[in-house]
Amino acid sequence: MSDSDSQPLSAKDLNDVTSRTMYTIDVLWFLAVEEQFGFETAFEMNQKVWARCSPIHGQRLLKKLKLEGKPPLEQLVRLLTADPMTSVHHIKVTQHTHKILVFRSIDCPIQVARIKAGKGVYNGKPGCGIYYAALAKLIDPGIETTCIACAPNPENPEYWCEWEFNLPPLNKFHFPLSASGEGI
């Protein structure tokens, strides 16, 4: 077969290969650091890496997606569904209005890899929280990110985690309102 006979990967296939490769690198890196220095050090280093990487990754995606002018949570749902890092999680949006967005991660390659490696499930909330909050803040610094459930998640075995994003109400000065309705 000549080079001219080969077909380029579809966007979906390229997204799948890219996301799985990114997670493979992440998992293998984490396991190597864990083996050499212990879980706590690997976990701490992982949080530092994701805190720096997440905004960079998100900015690159936003630049390509061209979502300016769309409502903030519409931008966020489009960003999350286009993101190679979230695509392998098979996210399912369970609520989406102009003020709230809730989604579930049906799969979690990192947790599955840890289980296969005999390492067991660990608390995914800190790492995912860093990632999702960073993406939300890129769109609107006022978006609040809340973990509803995260691995280990025995109460809800049909999904690994669930995240909520809220756009707080604004007063006439465009400042977020407190729970009592007063400006902060």
N, CA, C and O of each residue as an XYZ file, in Angstrom:
736
protein
N       0.847     -1.178      0.000
C       0.000      0.000      0.000
C       0.890      1.237      0.000
O       1.824      1.334      0.795
N       0.605      2.167     -0.877
C       1.397      3.384     -0.956
C       0.867      4.408      0.041
O      -0.230      4.262      0.580
N       1.667      5.447      0.277
C       1.247      6.503      1.195
C      -0.049      7.161      0.744
O      -0.847      7.597      1.573
N      -0.260      7.234     -0.562
C      -1.467      7.889     -1.065
C      -2.726      7.069     -0.762
O      -3.835      7.602     -0.819
N      -2.566      5.774     -0.439
C      -3.711      4.926     -0.115
C      -4.144      5.053      1.342
O      -5.266      4.683      1.689
N      -3.275      5.568      2.188
C      -3.630      5.665      3.604
C      -4.617      6.806      3.814
O      -4.534      7.850      3.167
N      -5.539      6.585      4.721
C      -6.567      7.568      5.029
C      -6.199      8.286      6.331
O      -5.730      7.653      7.276
N      -6.408      9.592      6.380
C      -6.148     10.296      7.642
C      -7.167      9.843      8.692
O      -8.266      9.398      8.364
N      -6.778      9.968      9.942
C      -7.692      9.633     11.028
C      -8.860     10.612     11.025
O      -8.695     11.793     10.720
N     -10.029     10.110     11.366
C     -11.169     11.003     11.531
C     -10.920     11.851     12.779
O     -10.087     11.502     13.615
N     -11.634     12.950     12.899
C     -11.486     13.812     14.076
C     -11.805     13.028     15.348
O     -11.135     13.198     16.366
N     -12.825     12.172     15.290
C     -13.210     11.367     16.457
C     -12.100     10.388     16.838
O     -11.769     10.255     18.017
N     -11.522      9.699     15.844
C     -10.446      8.751     16.119
C      -9.198      9.454     16.639
O      -8.542      8.963     17.557
N      -8.871     10.601     16.053
C      -7.714     11.361     16.514
C      -7.924     11.836     17.948
O      -7.001     11.779     18.761
N      -9.114     12.298     18.259
C      -9.448     12.717     19.623
C      -9.283     11.549     20.594
O      -8.708     11.711     21.671
N      -9.780     10.386     20.221
C      -9.680      9.205     21.078
C      -8.230      8.805     21.307
O      -7.833      8.551     22.445
N      -7.436      8.744     20.248
C      -6.017      8.372     20.373
C      -5.281      9.396     21.233
O      -4.497      9.030     22.109
N      -5.534     10.667     20.984
C      -4.863     11.733     21.737
C      -5.212     11.676     23.214
O      -4.324     11.733     24.065
N      -6.489     11.564     23.523
C      -6.892     11.550     24.926
C      -6.356     10.320     25.650
O      -5.886     10.420     26.784
N      -6.425      9.175     25.007
C      -5.910      7.965     25.655
C      -4.399      8.039     25.841
O      -3.877      7.566     26.851
N      -3.695      8.625     24.884
C      -2.246      8.783     25.007
C      -1.909      9.735     26.150
O      -0.990      9.477     26.928
N      -2.659     10.842     26.250
C      -2.417     11.791     27.336
C      -2.628     11.124     28.693
O      -1.831     11.320     29.611
N      -3.683     10.350     28.823
C      -3.936      9.668     30.089
C      -2.927      8.549     30.347
O      -2.561      8.305     31.496
N      -2.478      7.877     29.308
C      -1.455      6.846     29.482
C      -0.185      7.468     30.051
O       0.420      6.930     30.978
N       0.211      8.601     29.489
C       1.393      9.302     29.998
C       1.176      9.715     31.445
O       2.055      9.525     32.286
N       0.010     10.279     31.740
C      -0.296     10.724     33.102
C      -0.250      9.560     34.089
O       0.360      9.667     35.153
N      -0.894      8.456     33.734
C      -0.942      7.299     34.634
C       0.442      6.690     34.830
O       0.839      6.391     35.956
N       1.174      6.507     33.738
C       2.507      5.905     33.867
C       3.452      6.798     34.660
O       4.251      6.311     35.460
N       3.359      8.117     34.434
C       4.163      9.066     35.199
C       3.825      8.958     36.678
O       4.719      8.846     37.517
N       2.533      8.992     37.000
C       2.107      8.927     38.396
C       2.588      7.628     39.051
O       3.131      7.651     40.156
N       2.385      6.495     38.365
C       2.794      5.206     38.934
C       4.306      5.130     39.143
O       4.763      4.558     40.132
N       5.083      5.701     38.226
C       6.546      5.692     38.376
C       6.967      6.535     39.579
O       7.825      6.118     40.358
N       6.376      7.705     39.733
C       6.707      8.562     40.881
C       6.247      7.891     42.173
O       6.951      7.925     43.182
N       5.074      7.288     42.134
C       4.557      6.596     43.318
C       5.488      5.456     43.728
O       5.779      5.283     44.912
N       5.950      4.687     42.758
C       6.851      3.569     43.040
C       8.176      4.055     43.639
O       8.702      3.447     44.571
N       8.697      5.131     43.106
C       9.995      5.648     43.543
C       9.921      6.431     44.859
O      10.797      6.292     45.712
N       8.867      7.261     45.025
C       8.824      8.196     46.149
C       7.615      8.036     47.066
O       7.530      8.713     48.091
N       6.682      7.156     46.720
C       5.494      6.947     47.538
C       4.284      7.705     47.020
O       4.402      8.658     46.250
N       3.124      7.255     47.463
C       1.860      7.810     46.979
C       1.717      9.291     47.302
O       1.346     10.078     46.431
N       2.007      9.684     48.542
C       1.792     11.082     48.948
C       2.594     12.052     48.083
O       2.072     13.087     47.670
N       3.851     11.728     47.808
C       4.681     12.599     46.966
C       4.141     12.635     45.541
O       4.065     13.702     44.931
N       3.768     11.474     45.012
C       3.212     11.427     43.654
C       1.933     12.244     43.575
O       1.721     12.982     42.613
N       1.083     12.114     44.581
C      -0.182     12.834     44.610
C       0.063     14.344     44.649
O      -0.567     15.097     43.907
N       0.979     14.783     45.515
C       1.303     16.207     45.636
C       1.882     16.764     44.335
O       1.496     17.845     43.891
N       2.802     16.028     43.732
C       3.400     16.478     42.473
C       2.355     16.526     41.359
O       2.363     17.435     40.529
N       1.471     15.555     41.349
C       0.416     15.503     40.344
C      -0.478     16.746     40.425
O      -0.858     17.310     39.398
N      -0.811     17.171     41.651
C      -1.645     18.363     41.824
C      -0.931     19.596     41.275
O      -1.558     20.451     40.649
N       0.364     19.688     41.505
C       1.140     20.835     41.004
C       1.172     20.850     39.475
O       1.024     21.904     38.855
N       1.364     19.686     38.879
C       1.401     19.599     37.416
C       0.059     20.007     36.823
O       0.013     20.802     35.885
N      -1.037     19.467     37.363
C      -2.358     19.777     36.811
C      -2.749     21.230     37.060
O      -3.455     21.821     36.243
N      -2.309     21.814     38.161
C      -2.600     23.229     38.421
C      -1.953     24.117     37.360
O      -2.510     25.155     37.002
N      -0.807     23.730     36.865
C      -0.130     24.518     35.830
C      -0.608     24.155     34.427
O      -0.742     25.025     33.567
N      -0.860     22.880     34.205
C      -1.227     22.391     32.873
C      -2.663     22.744     32.481
O      -2.920     23.074     31.324
N      -3.585     22.680     33.415
C      -5.010     22.852     33.104
C      -5.340     24.177     32.420
O      -6.031     24.168     31.402
N      -4.874     25.317     32.939
C      -5.196     26.575     32.253
C      -4.566     26.661     30.856
O      -5.173     27.211     29.936
N      -3.371     26.128     30.701
C      -2.708     26.145     29.390
C      -3.519     25.326     28.390
O      -3.801     25.779     27.280
N      -3.885     24.124     28.798
C      -4.682     23.232     27.950
C      -6.021     23.888     27.601
O      -6.435     23.889     26.442
N      -6.690     24.443     28.606
C      -7.982     25.082     28.391
C      -7.896     26.273     27.447
O      -8.762     26.447     26.589
N      -6.858     27.096     27.595
C      -6.690     28.253     26.707
C      -6.491     27.808     25.263
O      -7.031     28.423     24.344
N      -5.728     26.754     25.060
C      -5.525     26.243     23.703
C      -6.838     25.783     23.080
O      -7.119     26.065     21.915
N      -7.633     25.074     23.866
C      -8.935     24.615     23.358
C      -9.863     25.787     23.055
O     -10.494     25.825     21.999
N      -9.944     26.738     23.978
C     -10.831     27.884     23.780
C     -10.460     28.671     22.534
O     -11.335     29.155     21.817
N      -9.189     28.797     22.282
C      -8.731     29.533     21.100
C      -9.254     28.873     19.821
O      -9.645     29.561     18.878
N      -9.259     27.548     19.795
C      -9.726     26.808     18.611
C     -11.246     26.758     18.506
O     -11.788     26.725     17.401
N     -11.934     26.753     19.636
C     -13.381     26.588     19.628
C     -14.144     27.860     19.255
O     -15.272     27.778     18.770
N     -13.561     29.003     19.469
C     -14.193     30.282     19.102
C     -15.618     30.393     19.662
O     -16.595     30.419     18.914
N     -15.708     30.456     20.979
C     -17.008     30.470     21.647
C     -17.435     31.850     22.143
O     -18.433     31.969     22.853
N     -16.692     32.889     21.778
C     -17.015     34.232     22.249
C     -18.473     34.574     21.941
O     -19.009     34.216     20.892
N     -19.093     35.274     22.885
C     -20.466     35.722     22.689
C     -21.516     34.737     23.164
O     -22.682     35.104     23.303
N     -21.133     33.503     23.415
C     -22.087     32.516     23.918
C     -22.165     32.664     25.452
O     -21.205     33.119     26.074
N     -23.286     32.289     26.054
C     -23.399     32.347     27.516
C     -22.306     31.485     28.174
O     -21.897     30.468     27.613
N     -21.835     31.895     29.364
C     -20.713     31.206     30.000
C     -20.876     29.691     30.166
O     -19.953     28.937     29.858
N     -22.021     29.247     30.642
C     -22.171     27.800     30.850
C     -22.345     27.053     29.531
O     -22.045     25.861     29.458
N     -22.817     27.721     28.504
C     -22.855     27.120     27.161
C     -21.418     26.951     26.662
O     -21.079     25.922     26.077
N     -20.583     27.954     26.892
C     -19.170     27.842     26.522
C     -18.520     26.674     27.269
O     -17.765     25.894     26.689
N     -18.826     26.569     28.560
C     -18.213     25.512     29.375
C     -18.646     24.120     28.912
O     -17.809     23.222     28.808
N     -19.922     23.927     28.635
C     -20.371     22.605     28.196
C     -19.742     22.255     26.848
O     -19.384     21.101     26.614
N     -19.606     23.231     25.971
C     -18.956     22.975     24.674
C     -17.467     22.673     24.857
O     -16.915     21.803     24.182
N     -16.829     23.392     25.766
C     -15.418     23.127     26.057
C     -15.241     21.720     26.613
O     -14.373     20.976     26.156
N     -16.048     21.355     27.583
C     -15.933     20.023     28.200
C     -16.206     18.899     27.206
O     -15.526     17.873     27.229
N     -17.188     19.084     26.338
C     -17.510     18.008     25.403
C     -16.514     17.937     24.245
O     -16.400     16.895     23.599
N     -15.793     19.026     23.972
C     -14.768     19.009     22.915
C     -13.397     18.605     23.438
O     -12.508     18.273     22.653
N     -13.220     18.628     24.734
C     -11.919     18.390     25.369
C     -11.512     16.919     25.277
O     -12.246     16.045     25.739
N     -10.342     16.637     24.680
C      -9.870     15.247     24.627
C      -9.691     14.629     26.015
O      -9.821     13.416     26.178
N      -9.394     15.461     27.011
C      -9.189     14.930     28.359
C     -10.495     14.452     28.994
O     -10.479     13.555     29.837
N     -11.607     15.035     28.604
C     -12.882     14.592     29.179
C     -13.619     13.606     28.286
O     -14.529     12.917     28.746
N     -13.240     13.531     27.020
C     -13.979     12.656     26.102
C     -13.906     11.187     26.506
O     -14.885     10.459     26.342
N     -12.776     10.740     27.026
C     -12.667      9.333     27.420
C     -13.434      9.030     28.710
O     -13.598      7.869     29.082
N     -13.895     10.071     29.379
C     -14.718      9.882     30.576
C     -16.180      9.659     30.210
O     -17.001      9.313     31.059
N     -16.491      9.861     28.934
C     -17.871      9.721     28.459
C     -18.820     10.508     29.359
O     -19.724      9.953     29.985
N     -18.583     11.823     29.404
C     -19.384     12.658     30.293
C     -20.833     12.722     29.821
O     -21.136     12.691     28.628
N     -21.701     12.814     30.807
C     -23.138     12.901     30.546
C     -23.656     14.138     31.276
O     -23.594     14.219     32.502
N     -24.160     15.086     30.517
C     -24.734     16.293     31.106
C     -26.114     15.933     31.640
O     -26.968     15.449     30.898
N     -26.328     16.173     32.938
C     -27.605     15.834     33.560
C     -28.463     17.063     33.832
O     -29.668     16.942     34.049
N     -27.847     18.249     33.823
C     -28.608     19.486     33.999
C     -27.831     20.605     33.323
O     -26.615     20.711     33.483
N     -28.538     21.441     32.566
C     -27.880     22.557     31.895
C     -28.881     23.682     31.682
O     -29.798     23.573     30.868
N     -28.688     24.763     32.428
C     -29.470     25.977     32.242
C     -28.475     27.129     32.105
O     -27.267     26.898     32.035
N     -28.968     28.352     32.067
C     -28.055     29.493     31.986
C     -27.350     29.751     33.318
O     -26.393     30.525     33.362
N     -27.802     29.119     34.407
C     -27.205     29.336     35.731
C     -26.490     28.118     36.306
O     -25.673     28.260     37.216
N     -26.782     26.919     35.791
C     -26.202     25.707     36.370
C     -25.894     24.683     35.285
O     -26.631     24.529     34.311
N     -24.779     23.992     35.491
C     -24.386     22.882     34.616
C     -23.938     21.744     35.523
O     -23.111     21.945     36.413
N     -24.478     20.558     35.302
C     -24.088     19.370     36.062
C     -23.767     18.266     35.070
O     -24.521     18.019     34.129
N     -22.637     17.606     35.293
C     -22.314     16.460     34.447
C     -21.718     15.342     35.291
O     -21.228     15.555     36.399
N     -21.780     14.152     34.728
C     -21.214     12.954     35.357
C     -20.158     12.358     34.438
O     -20.302     12.372     33.216
N     -19.103     11.837     35.036
C     -18.111     11.063     34.291
C     -18.490      9.600     34.433
O     -18.425      9.029     35.521
N     -18.883      9.006     33.323
C     -19.335      7.616     33.338
C     -18.140      6.670     33.452
O     -18.231      5.627     34.100
N     -17.027      7.032     32.827
C     -15.801      6.229     32.882
C     -14.671      7.050     33.487
O     -14.712      8.281     33.468
N     -13.652      6.364     34.030
C     -12.475      7.058     34.552
C     -11.239      6.204     34.258
O     -10.932      5.279     35.010
N     -10.538      6.507     33.177
C      -9.370      5.709     32.800
C      -8.289      5.656     33.872
O      -7.605      4.644     34.020
N      -8.137      6.746     34.618
C      -7.103      6.771     35.664
C      -7.435      5.762     36.757
O      -6.571      4.989     37.173
N      -8.669      5.766     37.220
C      -9.057      4.828     38.278
C      -9.005      3.387     37.774
O      -8.558      2.494     38.494
N      -9.455      3.159     36.551
C      -9.420      1.817     35.976
C      -7.972      1.318     35.880
O      -7.689      0.161     36.189
N      -7.065      2.192     35.452
C      -5.648      1.810     35.356
C      -5.074      1.487     36.729
O      -4.306      0.535     36.870
N      -5.437      2.267     37.738
C      -4.948      1.992     39.107
C      -5.473      0.637     39.588
O      -4.738     -0.135     40.202
N      -6.735      0.357     39.308
C      -7.303     -0.924     39.728
C      -6.573     -2.072     39.028
O      -6.222     -3.066     39.663
N      -6.344     -1.930     37.710
C      -5.630     -2.969     36.952
C      -4.211     -3.175     37.465
O      -3.690     -4.290     37.439
N      -3.585     -2.090     37.934
C      -2.215     -2.171     38.449
C      -2.182     -2.648     39.898
O      -1.109     -2.754     40.492
N      -3.356     -2.936     40.474
C      -3.416     -3.407     41.852
C      -3.226     -2.295     42.873
O      -2.934     -2.576     44.035
N      -3.383     -1.045     42.468
C      -3.165      0.098     43.364
C      -4.442      0.546     44.068
O      -4.378      1.249     45.077
N      -5.586      0.152     43.551
C      -6.850      0.549     44.154
C      -7.267      1.955     43.767
O      -6.490      2.712     43.186
N      -8.497      2.291     44.095
C      -9.087      3.582     43.777
C      -8.581      4.623     44.776
O      -8.402      4.321     45.956
N      -8.356      5.827     44.306
C      -7.972      6.911     45.208
C      -8.910      8.093     45.021
O      -9.702      8.130     44.080
N      -8.811      9.054     45.924
C      -9.665     10.230     45.900
C      -9.330     11.095     44.696
O      -8.268     11.715     44.645
N     -10.231     11.134     43.732
C     -10.007     11.913     42.519
C     -10.435     13.364     42.635
O     -10.174     14.156     41.729
N     -11.087     13.730     43.731
C     -11.634     15.077     43.880
C     -10.573     16.174     43.759
O     -10.811     17.141     43.036
N      -9.430     16.081     44.416
C      -8.470     17.193     44.311
C      -7.989     17.444     42.879
O      -7.975     18.589     42.427
N      -7.599     16.398     42.168
C      -7.089     16.567     40.809
C      -8.157     17.026     39.839
O      -7.935     17.948     39.053
N      -9.305     16.394     39.889
C     -10.403     16.790     38.997
C     -10.888     18.186     39.343
O     -11.238     18.963     38.455
N     -10.909     18.506     40.626
C     -11.324     19.839     41.050
C     -10.420     20.920     40.481
O     -10.897     21.961     40.030
N      -9.125     20.675     40.502
C      -8.166     21.615     39.926
C      -8.449     21.794     38.440
O      -8.497     22.915     37.935
N      -8.635     20.682     37.753
C      -8.824     20.712     36.303
C     -10.112     21.426     35.915
O     -10.087     22.361     35.116
N     -11.234     20.991     36.476
C     -12.522     21.554     36.091
C     -12.662     23.014     36.519
O     -13.217     23.825     35.778
N     -12.164     23.354     37.706
C     -12.230     24.750     38.149
C     -11.393     25.643     37.241
O     -11.800     26.763     36.932
N     -10.235     25.165     36.812
C      -9.379     25.954     35.918
C     -10.089     26.221     34.596
O     -10.044     27.343     34.090
N     -10.742     25.214     34.030
C     -11.466     25.413     32.772
C     -12.609     26.402     32.957
O     -12.815     27.283     32.121
N     -13.351     26.259     34.047
C     -14.478     27.153     34.312
C     -14.002     28.598     34.483
O     -14.614     29.519     33.943
N     -12.928     28.797     35.221
C     -12.412     30.150     35.482
C     -11.908     30.820     34.218
O     -11.942     32.047     34.118
N     -11.439     30.041     33.245
C     -11.010     30.629     31.976
C     -12.181     31.292     31.252
O     -12.012     32.305     30.573
N     -13.353     30.714     31.405
C     -14.546     31.228     30.736
C     -15.146     32.390     31.520
O     -15.485     33.428     30.951
N     -15.273     32.205     32.830
C     -15.830     33.251     33.689
C     -15.310     33.017     35.097
O     -15.619     31.994     35.707
N     -14.520     33.956     35.626
C     -13.962     33.784     36.975
C     -15.021     33.614     38.060
O     -14.708     33.156     39.159
N     -16.276     33.978     37.766
C     -17.349     33.844     38.743
C     -17.975     32.462     38.808
O     -18.747     32.184     39.725
N     -17.663     31.592     37.861
C     -18.250     30.250     37.881
C     -17.712     29.491     39.090
O     -16.502     29.402     39.301
N     -18.631     28.952     39.870
C     -18.266     28.163     41.048
C     -18.312     26.687     40.676
O     -19.282     26.220     40.080
N     -17.260     25.955     41.030
C     -17.139     24.529     40.726
C     -17.313     23.740     42.013
O     -16.629     24.002     43.002
N     -18.233     22.771     42.004
C     -18.512     21.961     43.190
C     -18.520     20.488     42.821
O     -19.126     20.086     41.828
N     -17.845     19.696     43.626
C     -17.884     18.242     43.460
C     -19.105     17.715     44.211
O     -19.236     17.909     45.419
N     -19.984     17.053     43.487
C     -21.150     16.426     44.116
C     -20.767     15.032     44.606
O     -21.146     14.621     45.702
N     -20.010     14.311     43.779
C     -19.545     12.963     44.128
C     -18.277     12.691     43.336
O     -18.130     13.135     42.197
N     -17.366     11.956     43.954
C     -16.125     11.625     43.261
C     -15.568     10.326     43.825
O     -15.853      9.958     44.965
N     -14.772      9.635     43.015
C     -14.182      8.374     43.437
C     -13.321      8.593     44.679
O     -12.645      9.615     44.791
N     -13.342      7.657     45.595
C     -14.180      6.453     45.556
C     -15.641      6.819     45.796
O     -15.957      7.613     46.682
N     -16.520      6.236     45.000
C     -17.906      6.662     44.942
C     -18.853      5.460     45.033
O     -19.595      5.194     44.088
N     -18.839      4.731     46.155
C     -19.660      3.513     46.232
C     -21.158      3.747     46.205
O     -21.911      2.830     45.879
N     -21.620      4.971     46.545
C     -23.062      5.230     46.552
C     -23.630      5.263     45.135
O     -24.820      5.013     44.944
N     -22.802      5.566     44.148
C     -23.263      5.713     42.774
C     -22.371      4.933     41.824
O     -21.587      5.536     41.092
N     -22.467      3.625     41.815
C     -21.557      2.833     40.980
C     -21.750      3.011     39.476
O     -20.921      2.547     38.693
N     -22.842      3.681     39.054
C     -23.067      3.861     37.617
C     -22.227      4.993     37.033
O     -22.184      5.147     35.813
N     -21.556      5.791     37.870
C     -20.643      6.822     37.376
C     -19.515      7.038     38.390
O     -19.646      6.702     39.567
N     -18.415      7.601     37.913
C     -17.238      7.819     38.760
C     -17.307      9.121     39.534
O     -16.942      9.168     40.709
N     -17.772     10.178     38.884
C     -17.872     11.448     39.593
C     -18.961     12.318     38.978
O     -19.436     12.076     37.868
N     -19.338     13.345     39.748
C     -20.368     14.281     39.304
C     -19.946     15.676     39.755
O     -19.562     15.886     40.906
N     -20.027     16.625     38.822
C     -19.574     17.994     39.067
C     -20.666     18.980     38.714
O     -21.424     18.790     37.762
N     -20.727     20.048     39.512
C     -21.706     21.101     39.300
C     -20.979     22.432     39.130
O     -20.034     22.738     39.856
N     -21.437     23.207     38.165
C     -20.894     24.537     37.903
C     -22.052     25.522     38.016
O     -23.080     25.364     37.357
N     -21.877     26.536     38.853
C     -22.910     27.535     39.079
C     -22.414     28.905     38.683
O     -21.279     29.286     38.967
N     -23.281     29.629     38.029
C     -23.001     31.017     37.710
C     -23.819     31.837     38.694
O     -25.040     31.922     38.564
N     -23.151     32.449     39.690
C     -23.908     33.184     40.711
C     -24.650     34.373     40.103
O     -24.210     34.947     39.107
N     -25.791     34.742     40.718
C     -26.540     35.891     40.204
C     -25.707     37.163     40.336
O     -24.886     37.292     41.244
N     -25.931     38.090     39.423
C     -25.214     39.363     39.454
C     -26.168     40.476     39.852
O     -27.349     40.452     39.504
N     -25.642     41.455     40.587
C     -26.458     42.630     40.889
C     -26.247     43.665     39.794
O     -25.564     43.380     38.811
N     -26.809     44.848     39.935
C     -26.706     45.842     38.867
C     -25.282     46.308     38.620
O     -24.990     46.892     37.576
N     -24.385     46.051     39.582
C     -22.981     46.435     39.419
C     -22.141     45.270     38.902
O     -20.921     45.385     38.786
N     -22.790     44.153     38.593
C     -22.147     42.944     38.067
C     -21.185     42.304     39.072
O     -20.165     41.728     38.692
N     -21.527     42.415     40.358
C     -20.772     41.726     41.385
C     -21.576     40.492     41.794
O     -22.804     40.555     41.847
N     -20.912     39.377     42.083
C     -21.667     38.198     42.546
C     -22.457     38.547     43.806
O     -21.987     39.316     44.645
N     -23.650     37.985     43.936
C     -24.466     38.188     45.108
C     -24.210     37.088     46.105
O     -23.950     35.946     45.727
N     -24.283     37.426     47.385
C     -24.158     36.425     48.438
C     -25.456     35.630     48.496
O     -26.421     35.954     47.804
N     -25.476     34.591     49.320
C     -26.665     33.742     49.458
C     -27.864     34.562     49.921
O     -29.003     34.219     49.606
N     -27.620     35.655     50.673
C     -28.724     36.496     51.160
C     -29.210     37.463     50.089
O     -30.213     38.151     50.284
N     -28.499     37.523     48.942
C     -28.904     38.416     47.867
C     -28.183     39.756     47.884
O     -28.424     40.608     47.029
N     -27.289     39.943     48.869
C     -26.535     41.188     48.946
C     -25.214     41.057     48.197
O     -24.650     39.966     48.107
N     -24.725     42.170     47.661
C     -23.416     42.169     46.994
C     -22.302     41.875     47.982
O     -22.378     42.252     49.152
N     -21.280     41.209     47.509
C     -20.160     40.881     48.388
C     -19.058     41.899     48.219
O     -18.021     41.801     48.874
